[in-house]
Amino acid sequence: MAWRAQLSRNLKELRILFCPSSPESSLTREFIERNYKDLKTLNPKLPILIRECKGIEPQLWARFDMGVERGICLKGIVEQPHIEKAMEELVKIGGALKRSS
């Protein structure tokens, strides 16, 4: 879980997109309800944007240094740990990218 505190070090912005009513987005909604407070406490200056849109597939988007963005589709995820692994993957990507000076 050390990656949670590294979000603000490796990301410039985190966006979570999901449908407010679809069953496909239910795990994403639960993840936000359970983890948003902890993520924000560990990364108070990191913009964590929650975007609800009817009919959209659940997704994670990260903006890194120099405007680089990466997205991960969460459609078909059946367990909460898979969402955490997707976020951890974004942190690793951000750590490996070249940084501006």
PyMOL CGO cylinders between C-alpha atoms (Angstrom):
from pymol import cmd
from pymol.cgo import CYLINDER

trace = [
    CYLINDER, 0.00, 0.00, 0.00, 3.02, 2.31, -0.10, 0.3, 1, 1, 1, 1, 1, 1,
    CYLINDER, 3.02, 2.31, -0.10, 1.93, 3.37, -3.58, 0.3, 1, 1, 1, 1, 1, 1,
    CYLINDER, 1.93, 3.37, -3.58, -0.97, 5.34, -2.06, 0.3, 1, 1, 1, 1, 1, 1,
    CYLINDER, -0.97, 5.34, -2.06, 1.39, 7.92, -0.58, 0.3, 1, 1, 1, 1, 1, 1,
    CYLINDER, 1.39, 7.92, -0.58, 3.33, 8.13, -3.86, 0.3, 1, 1, 1, 1, 1, 1,
    CYLINDER, 3.33, 8.13, -3.86, 0.36, 9.21, -5.95, 0.3, 1, 1, 1, 1, 1, 1,
    CYLINDER, 0.36, 9.21, -5.95, 1.18, 12.91, -5.60, 0.3, 1, 1, 1, 1, 1, 1,
    CYLINDER, 1.18, 12.91, -5.60, 4.87, 12.27, -6.23, 0.3, 1, 1, 1, 1, 1, 1,
    CYLINDER, 4.87, 12.27, -6.23, 4.31, 10.47, -9.56, 0.3, 1, 1, 1, 1, 1, 1,
    CYLINDER, 4.31, 10.47, -9.56, 1.00, 11.92, -10.81, 0.3, 1, 1, 1, 1, 1, 1,
    CYLINDER, 1.00, 11.92, -10.81, -0.19, 15.45, -11.51, 0.3, 1, 1, 1, 1, 1, 1,
    CYLINDER, -0.19, 15.45, -11.51, -3.88, 14.52, -11.55, 0.3, 1, 1, 1, 1, 1, 1,
    CYLINDER, -3.88, 14.52, -11.55, -6.05, 11.44, -11.10, 0.3, 1, 1, 1, 1, 1, 1,
    CYLINDER, -6.05, 11.44, -11.10, -9.47, 11.13, -12.74, 0.3, 1, 1, 1, 1, 1, 1,
    CYLINDER, -9.47, 11.13, -12.74, -11.99, 8.41, -11.98, 0.3, 1, 1, 1, 1, 1, 1,
    CYLINDER, -11.99, 8.41, -11.98, -14.87, 8.09, -14.44, 0.3, 1, 1, 1, 1, 1, 1,
    CYLINDER, -14.87, 8.09, -14.44, -17.93, 5.91, -13.92, 0.3, 1, 1, 1, 1, 1, 1,
    CYLINDER, -17.93, 5.91, -13.92, -21.68, 5.61, -14.43, 0.3, 1, 1, 1, 1, 1, 1,
    CYLINDER, -21.68, 5.61, -14.43, -23.69, 6.50, -11.31, 0.3, 1, 1, 1, 1, 1, 1,
    CYLINDER, -23.69, 6.50, -11.31, -26.20, 3.69, -11.85, 0.3, 1, 1, 1, 1, 1, 1,
    CYLINDER, -26.20, 3.69, -11.85, -24.76, 0.87, -13.98, 0.3, 1, 1, 1, 1, 1, 1,
    CYLINDER, -24.76, 0.87, -13.98, -23.81, -2.48, -12.43, 0.3, 1, 1, 1, 1, 1, 1,
    CYLINDER, -23.81, -2.48, -12.43, -20.47, -2.34, -14.33, 0.3, 1, 1, 1, 1, 1, 1,
    CYLINDER, -20.47, -2.34, -14.33, -19.48, 0.71, -12.29, 0.3, 1, 1, 1, 1, 1, 1,
    CYLINDER, -19.48, 0.71, -12.29, -20.61, -0.60, -8.90, 0.3, 1, 1, 1, 1, 1, 1,
    CYLINDER, -20.61, -0.60, -8.90, -17.12, -1.69, -7.77, 0.3, 1, 1, 1, 1, 1, 1,
    CYLINDER, -17.12, -1.69, -7.77, -15.66, 1.64, -8.86, 0.3, 1, 1, 1, 1, 1, 1,
    CYLINDER, -15.66, 1.64, -8.86, -18.32, 3.50, -6.85, 0.3, 1, 1, 1, 1, 1, 1,
    CYLINDER, -18.32, 3.50, -6.85, -17.60, 1.32, -3.80, 0.3, 1, 1, 1, 1, 1, 1,
    CYLINDER, -17.60, 1.32, -3.80, -13.86, 1.88, -4.22, 0.3, 1, 1, 1, 1, 1, 1,
    CYLINDER, -13.86, 1.88, -4.22, -14.37, 5.64, -4.18, 0.3, 1, 1, 1, 1, 1, 1,
    CYLINDER, -14.37, 5.64, -4.18, -16.64, 5.49, -1.13, 0.3, 1, 1, 1, 1, 1, 1,
    CYLINDER, -16.64, 5.49, -1.13, -14.14, 3.38, 0.82, 0.3, 1, 1, 1, 1, 1, 1,
    CYLINDER, -14.14, 3.38, 0.82, -10.83, 4.90, -0.29, 0.3, 1, 1, 1, 1, 1, 1,
    CYLINDER, -10.83, 4.90, -0.29, -11.27, 8.54, -1.32, 0.3, 1, 1, 1, 1, 1, 1,
    CYLINDER, -11.27, 8.54, -1.32, -10.75, 9.95, 2.17, 0.3, 1, 1, 1, 1, 1, 1,
    CYLINDER, -10.75, 9.95, 2.17, -7.56, 7.92, 2.71, 0.3, 1, 1, 1, 1, 1, 1,
    CYLINDER, -7.56, 7.92, 2.71, -6.15, 8.79, -0.73, 0.3, 1, 1, 1, 1, 1, 1,
    CYLINDER, -6.15, 8.79, -0.73, -6.86, 12.49, -0.21, 0.3, 1, 1, 1, 1, 1, 1,
    CYLINDER, -6.86, 12.49, -0.21, -5.39, 12.47, 3.31, 0.3, 1, 1, 1, 1, 1, 1,
    CYLINDER, -5.39, 12.47, 3.31, -2.15, 10.94, 2.01, 0.3, 1, 1, 1, 1, 1, 1,
    CYLINDER, -2.15, 10.94, 2.01, -2.08, 13.22, -1.07, 0.3, 1, 1, 1, 1, 1, 1,
    CYLINDER, -2.08, 13.22, -1.07, -3.73, 16.51, -0.03, 0.3, 1, 1, 1, 1, 1, 1,
    CYLINDER, -3.73, 16.51, -0.03, -2.44, 18.56, -2.99, 0.3, 1, 1, 1, 1, 1, 1,
    CYLINDER, -2.44, 18.56, -2.99, -3.17, 15.98, -5.70, 0.3, 1, 1, 1, 1, 1, 1,
    CYLINDER, -3.17, 15.98, -5.70, -6.32, 16.75, -7.70, 0.3, 1, 1, 1, 1, 1, 1,
    CYLINDER, -6.32, 16.75, -7.70, -8.49, 13.63, -7.54, 0.3, 1, 1, 1, 1, 1, 1,
    CYLINDER, -8.49, 13.63, -7.54, -11.38, 14.24, -9.91, 0.3, 1, 1, 1, 1, 1, 1,
    CYLINDER, -11.38, 14.24, -9.91, -14.50, 12.09, -9.68, 0.3, 1, 1, 1, 1, 1, 1,
    CYLINDER, -14.50, 12.09, -9.68, -16.56, 12.21, -12.89, 0.3, 1, 1, 1, 1, 1, 1,
    CYLINDER, -16.56, 12.21, -12.89, -19.99, 10.61, -13.17, 0.3, 1, 1, 1, 1, 1, 1,
    CYLINDER, -19.99, 10.61, -13.17, -21.57, 10.21, -16.60, 0.3, 1, 1, 1, 1, 1, 1,
    CYLINDER, -21.57, 10.21, -16.60, -24.56, 8.09, -17.49, 0.3, 1, 1, 1, 1, 1, 1,
    CYLINDER, -24.56, 8.09, -17.49, -23.64, 5.14, -19.68, 0.3, 1, 1, 1, 1, 1, 1,
    CYLINDER, -23.64, 5.14, -19.68, -19.84, 5.50, -19.48, 0.3, 1, 1, 1, 1, 1, 1,
    CYLINDER, -19.84, 5.50, -19.48, -17.54, 2.57, -18.78, 0.3, 1, 1, 1, 1, 1, 1,
    CYLINDER, -17.54, 2.57, -18.78, -15.56, 2.84, -15.53, 0.3, 1, 1, 1, 1, 1, 1,
    CYLINDER, -15.56, 2.84, -15.53, -12.04, 4.18, -16.15, 0.3, 1, 1, 1, 1, 1, 1,
    CYLINDER, -12.04, 4.18, -16.15, -8.97, 5.52, -14.37, 0.3, 1, 1, 1, 1, 1, 1,
    CYLINDER, -8.97, 5.52, -14.37, -7.00, 8.33, -16.00, 0.3, 1, 1, 1, 1, 1, 1,
    CYLINDER, -7.00, 8.33, -16.00, -3.73, 9.75, -14.77, 0.3, 1, 1, 1, 1, 1, 1,
    CYLINDER, -3.73, 9.75, -14.77, -2.00, 12.91, -15.98, 0.3, 1, 1, 1, 1, 1, 1,
    CYLINDER, -2.00, 12.91, -15.98, 1.73, 12.85, -15.50, 0.3, 1, 1, 1, 1, 1, 1,
    CYLINDER, 1.73, 12.85, -15.50, 4.48, 15.41, -15.95, 0.3, 1, 1, 1, 1, 1, 1,
    CYLINDER, 4.48, 15.41, -15.95, 4.75, 17.17, -19.32, 0.3, 1, 1, 1, 1, 1, 1,
    CYLINDER, 4.75, 17.17, -19.32, 1.07, 16.50, -20.15, 0.3, 1, 1, 1, 1, 1, 1,
    CYLINDER, 1.07, 16.50, -20.15, 1.42, 12.74, -20.64, 0.3, 1, 1, 1, 1, 1, 1,
    CYLINDER, 1.42, 12.74, -20.64, -1.82, 10.87, -19.88, 0.3, 1, 1, 1, 1, 1, 1,
    CYLINDER, -1.82, 10.87, -19.88, -2.60, 7.19, -19.46, 0.3, 1, 1, 1, 1, 1, 1,
    CYLINDER, -2.60, 7.19, -19.46, -5.95, 5.52, -18.98, 0.3, 1, 1, 1, 1, 1, 1,
    CYLINDER, -5.95, 5.52, -18.98, -7.01, 2.12, -17.73, 0.3, 1, 1, 1, 1, 1, 1,
    CYLINDER, -7.01, 2.12, -17.73, -10.46, 0.69, -18.45, 0.3, 1, 1, 1, 1, 1, 1,
    CYLINDER, -10.46, 0.69, -18.45, -12.06, -0.88, -15.39, 0.3, 1, 1, 1, 1, 1, 1,
    CYLINDER, -12.06, -0.88, -15.39, -14.84, -2.63, -17.31, 0.3, 1, 1, 1, 1, 1, 1,
    CYLINDER, -14.84, -2.63, -17.31, -15.15, -6.26, -16.33, 0.3, 1, 1, 1, 1, 1, 1,
    CYLINDER, -15.15, -6.26, -16.33, -13.30, -5.90, -13.03, 0.3, 1, 1, 1, 1, 1, 1,
    CYLINDER, -13.30, -5.90, -13.03, -14.90, -8.18, -10.49, 0.3, 1, 1, 1, 1, 1, 1,
    CYLINDER, -14.90, -8.18, -10.49, -12.90, -7.47, -7.31, 0.3, 1, 1, 1, 1, 1, 1,
    CYLINDER, -12.90, -7.47, -7.31, -11.74, -4.35, -5.45, 0.3, 1, 1, 1, 1, 1, 1,
    CYLINDER, -11.74, -4.35, -5.45, -8.04, -5.37, -5.42, 0.3, 1, 1, 1, 1, 1, 1,
    CYLINDER, -8.04, -5.37, -5.42, -7.99, -5.12, -9.23, 0.3, 1, 1, 1, 1, 1, 1,
    CYLINDER, -7.99, -5.12, -9.23, -8.78, -1.40, -9.00, 0.3, 1, 1, 1, 1, 1, 1,
    CYLINDER, -8.78, -1.40, -9.00, -5.97, -0.95, -6.49, 0.3, 1, 1, 1, 1, 1, 1,
    CYLINDER, -5.97, -0.95, -6.49, -3.58, -2.82, -8.82, 0.3, 1, 1, 1, 1, 1, 1,
    CYLINDER, -3.58, -2.82, -8.82, -4.60, -0.53, -11.69, 0.3, 1, 1, 1, 1, 1, 1,
    CYLINDER, -4.60, -0.53, -11.69, -3.84, 2.53, -9.56, 0.3, 1, 1, 1, 1, 1, 1,
    CYLINDER, -3.84, 2.53, -9.56, -0.54, 1.03, -8.45, 0.3, 1, 1, 1, 1, 1, 1,
    CYLINDER, -0.54, 1.03, -8.45, 0.32, 0.45, -12.13, 0.3, 1, 1, 1, 1, 1, 1,
    CYLINDER, 0.32, 0.45, -12.13, -0.31, 4.14, -12.88, 0.3, 1, 1, 1, 1, 1, 1,
    CYLINDER, -0.31, 4.14, -12.88, 2.00, 5.11, -10.01, 0.3, 1, 1, 1, 1, 1, 1,
    CYLINDER, 2.00, 5.11, -10.01, 4.73, 2.85, -11.45, 0.3, 1, 1, 1, 1, 1, 1,
    CYLINDER, 4.73, 2.85, -11.45, 4.27, 4.36, -14.92, 0.3, 1, 1, 1, 1, 1, 1,
    CYLINDER, 4.27, 4.36, -14.92, 4.59, 7.85, -13.44, 0.3, 1, 1, 1, 1, 1, 1,
    CYLINDER, 4.59, 7.85, -13.44, 7.74, 6.90, -11.58, 0.3, 1, 1, 1, 1, 1, 1,
    CYLINDER, 7.74, 6.90, -11.58, 9.33, 5.59, -14.78, 0.3, 1, 1, 1, 1, 1, 1,
    CYLINDER, 9.33, 5.59, -14.78, 8.52, 8.64, -16.95, 0.3, 1, 1, 1, 1, 1, 1,
    CYLINDER, 8.52, 8.64, -16.95, 11.02, 11.41, -17.60, 0.3, 1, 1, 1, 1, 1, 1,
    CYLINDER, 11.02, 11.41, -17.60, 10.35, 14.49, -15.48, 0.3, 1, 1, 1, 1, 1, 1,
    CYLINDER, 10.35, 14.49, -15.48, 10.63, 18.14, -16.44, 0.3, 1, 1, 1, 1, 1, 1,
    CYLINDER, 10.63, 18.14, -16.44, 13.21, 20.21, -14.60, 0.3, 1, 1, 1, 1, 1, 1,
]
cmd.load_cgo(trace, "trace")
